[in-house]
Amino acid sequence: TEASSQCSGGIPAAEVQGFLDAHNSFRRSISAGTYVAKGKLMPAASPAIPDLTYDCSIEA
C-alpha cells in the first residue's frame, strides 16, 4: 500500500513507506505460514492478516 505523500505532520513519505513495506512483509509471512520462530515454522493465520495502511491523523 502506498503511503500518502500529502500528510502535513512532517514524517517523510519515504520513511512511512519503508515502515509499511517492512511491517507488511512481516505480517504477510506470518499470514502465509512461512514465519519461523525459535526454529519452528509457525502455522498460517486464519483468517489472513491484512496489510496495514497509513493514517495521516496519527502524525498530529
C-alpha positions as CSV (number, residue, x, y, z in Angstrom):
1,T,0.0,0.0,0.0
2,E,1.4,3.4,-1.0
3,A,1.8,5.9,1.8
4,S,0.2,9.3,1.1
5,S,2.7,12.0,0.3
6,Q,0.1,14.6,1.3
7,C,0.4,14.3,5.1
8,S,1.3,17.5,6.8
9,G,2.8,16.1,10.0
10,G,6.4,16.2,8.8
11,I,7.2,12.4,8.5
12,P,8.7,11.9,5.1
13,A,6.7,9.8,2.7
14,A,9.7,7.5,2.0
15,E,10.1,6.8,5.8
16,V,6.4,6.0,6.1
17,Q,6.5,3.7,3.1
18,G,9.7,2.0,4.4
19,F,7.9,1.2,7.6
20,L,4.8,0.0,5.9
21,D,6.7,-2.2,3.5
22,A,8.8,-3.8,6.2
23,H,5.9,-4.3,8.6
24,N,3.5,-5.6,6.0
25,S,6.2,-8.1,4.7
26,F,6.5,-9.4,8.2
27,R,2.7,-9.7,8.6
28,R,2.4,-11.5,5.2
29,S,5.0,-14.1,6.3
30,I,3.0,-14.8,9.4
31,S,-0.2,-14.9,7.5
32,A,1.2,-17.3,4.9
33,G,2.7,-19.6,7.5
34,T,6.3,-19.0,6.3
35,Y,7.4,-17.3,9.6
36,V,9.9,-19.2,11.7
37,A,10.1,-18.5,15.4
38,K,12.5,-20.3,17.8
39,G,13.4,-22.7,15.0
40,K,9.9,-23.7,14.3
41,L,7.6,-22.9,11.3
42,M,4.6,-21.1,12.6
43,P,1.1,-22.1,11.3
44,A,-0.6,-19.8,8.8
45,A,-3.0,-17.2,10.3
46,S,-6.7,-17.8,9.7
47,P,-8.2,-15.5,8.6
48,A,-5.4,-13.9,6.7
49,I,-3.7,-10.9,8.4
50,P,-4.5,-7.7,6.3
51,D,-1.9,-5.2,5.3
52,L,-1.6,-2.0,7.3
53,T,-2.3,1.4,5.7
54,Y,-1.0,4.7,6.9
55,D,-3.3,7.3,8.5
56,C,-2.0,10.9,8.5
57,S,-4.0,11.7,11.6
58,I,-1.5,9.8,13.8
59,E,1.1,12.4,13.0
60,A,-0.8,15.1,14.9
